[in-house]
Amino acid sequence: DGVPLHPIVIESATNQSFVTRRLIKETIRLQVFELFPYIWDFSSQIKEQRLYIDRKTMDMNSLEILIIYGLKMEDELRTFRNEIQVAKIQYEEKKKHEIDTIKKDCYIISNLA
């Protein structure tokens, strides 16, 4: 729809050519993948192997999918999430402490002036 199908004239210094176009019907074939046999196969294949994960190409979402569905080690991921949560809380407490320290210093400096 909307594609001009009339012939096109191509001119050059030595030759003149015609180009014709036609639409080719596209066949669409959807591939269906079964997830669970693949997971079972993957976890059994790497049972006694070492797995190298490239940190530059794998993001956190992909890593979570691999751990939960591929390696079936969701407990390890839960521990990791808990440690991240603890680190965030510690960071927020440190940030709050630094802000309080800055406010106290500003108060002391304003009283000296």
Secondary structure, DSSP 8 states (H G I E B T S, - for coil): -----S-EEEE-SS-EEEE---------------HHHHHHHHHHHTTTS-----TTT--HHHHHHIIIIIS--HHHHHHHHHHHHHHHHHHHHHHHHHHHHHHHHHHHHHHH-
